[in-house]
Amino acid sequence: MRYLVLNRTPLTGMRFPDWLGAGHEAVLLTDAAAVSSDPVERASQLAGYAHVEVVQDYHFNPLVESQALAMHEKWGFEGVISLSEFDLLRAARLREAFAVPGQDVASATAFRDKLVMKRILSEAGVPVAPYAPVSNLADLLRFIDEVGYPVVVKPRSGGGSMDVHVLDDRHDVDTLLAAHRALGTDDGAHLLAEQYIEHELLHVDGIVVDGETRLMWPSTQGDSTCLDIKRGRILHSCMLDADDPLFEPARDLTRRALAALPTPATSLFHAEVFRATDGRLVFNEVASRMGGGMIEDVVTLGFGHFLLEVFVRSVGGNEPPALPAAPDRIAGLALFPPRPGTLVEIPDACPVPGITAYRRHAEPGTVLEPARMSVEKIGSVLATGASRAEVERALAAAGAWFDGATVIRDAAADPGSGPASGPAPDLAS
């Protein structure tokens, strides 16, 4: 079979032709930013494809779909593979145009449009926070009158906590109005409002193959949230121990959500569950893709398998490897956010015991701004251990070490700072 691969993330380590295996061909349509500028690395990334098209303007560009349709006329694709949140609907539309199997538009819409998702989950009895669509100011004020402050307003088809606003008072409402001028247009905005729930965030990650859940494991972000990086605070996450009292309830709620939604027979998933301060579990949302922010690395460390590879192999009709019922070790991550100013010093290596990997994502001289997404970072670590407690101790020590070893000259004290002299902070998931 011949597959069209839609790609927008760095191609290093993403061996689509190898993963599909013998008897299949892969044709790549990729964002130019995903391809290395180094000739040797670029050649390695693009090796094995029957054909490659590199697009300069990829994100939300309808000409990408037009180009894919033209490529189909020549190549006759029998499948479409995409791994990014922002390609789910694009890939679904192309599958329907090509008349090939895989996630269709109805399924992709249910996973991308948070309003559609909430309605499906509510009708199935899955507990979610009170919510309402918001097209204009009247919609928003009506919802606030019903539930009170605080409320969360987010794009219905967003990702990475981008453009998510927590409103505590009318001043915050006015700030939102300034950021979303569509709220004042006749066509209106494409937003969702939800009652804000004080919570501990659990995320549940895994894969379904041919309708069977092959892996499902919950993690907790503890006292950090997806909005913390945007506030300049460290975001961390750690797998739960199998005997954690939240383990089975989080898995059960995720199973119920996946059963209610039009989940593809073979699908990755990343679900979010709130543990409210009164102990209730409230389902937030679920995506039919791998979690970002290095969650894929945590799963790989724990289970010894790269789920993106397992997914692509399965889509290609290959029998996936037997995935263990439990991880060999508990794993976790911490993302260190940018804050306004000029990056003066950032360490090259992490000496903290228990840290499996450390990476810096910005260079000295870079002029930093506040994070826009929950996966934006200037440094990151992965940790492993025998238990959640052991891993979280290592992550906390690494956070303290990074804060002490990194120097950012405050923007207010350096008003004459020019453009960044190094690469921007990492936005890749």
C-alpha positions, 0 to 999 in steps of 0.5 A: 500500500502507498501512504501519504504522510503529513508531517509538521514536527521535526523528522529526526527519529521519525522513520515512517518508511521503516515503520510501515515496513516491506510492501508499503511505500511512504510519500512525505508532505512535510513542513519545511521547518521539520527538515534539518538545514544540515545536508547530512541530517536532511538526507537521513531524515528524507531517506526511504520515501518514494517521494518528498514534497517540502512546504514552506507555509504549512500551518493551516494553509489550504494549499497544502490540501490542494497539493495533497490532492494533486499528489494523489492524482499521481500516486494513488494513495491508499492511506493517510498518516498524521500524528499532529493535533493540527493535522487530524481534520486535514488528514480526515478530509483527505481520507474522505476525498481519497476514499481510503480507510482511517479516521473520518471527519466525524471522528476527527471533529469529535476529538478536535472540537471541544464543544462537540466532544463535551456534548457527546460526553455529557449525553453519555453520562461522563462527568464534565464541568458545566460548559457553553459555546461562546460566540459573543459577549452576551453568550459569555456574560450569560454563562458567567451569570449561571455559574459565577466566576472563575470561568475558563474560555478557550478555543474550541479547536485549540491545543497546547493551552494556547489562548486559554484564559481564566476569568476571575472578574469583569476586568478579565472579561475586558482583557478577553474582549481585547484579545478576541475581536471576533466576539464583536463580529456578526459571525462570532467567535469559535470559543468554549466557556467552562466553569473553572475547577480547582484541580490536580490534573491527571493525564492518561496516555495509551494506544488502541489497536484494532479496537483493543486497548493495548496500553493505558497508564495515568500520570499526575501533574501534582501541584502544577497545571498546563497553564503554569509554564505560561505563568513562568512556573515549572510544569512537571508530570509523573506516572502513577504507581499501580497501587495509587488510589487514583489509578483505576478510577482515572483509567475507568473514566478514560475508558468511558470517554473513549467508548462514548466518542467515535474513537478510531479502531487504531488510535493513540490517545491523550486524556485529561482528568481533573481531580477536584478539591472535593475528590471528584474526578471530572473528565476534561478532554481527550485527543486522538494523538500522543500527548505532547510536552515530552510525554511520549518520552516518558512512556518510552522510558517506562514501557520500552516502546515508542508508541508513535512507532507502534501506531504507524506499524499498526496502521500499516497492518503490522502486528504490533509488539506485545506491550507490557501491562505495567512499566518497567520503571516509573518515569516523569518529566519537568519543563522549565519555562522562559520568562521575559529577559535575556538568557545569559547563562544556561547549564550544559548538563544536569548532575542531579541523581535520577535524571535520565536526560537533560536538554536545553532548548535555548542558547545564551543571548536569546531574548525570551518572552513569556511562554504561549503554549504549555509545551514551551520551554528553555530546558527540560529533564526526564527522570526514572525511578522505582516509584512516583515518590522517588521520581518526583524527588529527582524532578524537584531537585532538578528544578531547584538546580536549573533555577540556580544555574540559569541566569536571565537578565530581567527585561525591565532592567535591560530595555535596550535588548535587541532581537534574539541572537540565538534560537527561540525557545523550543515550541515542539511538543 
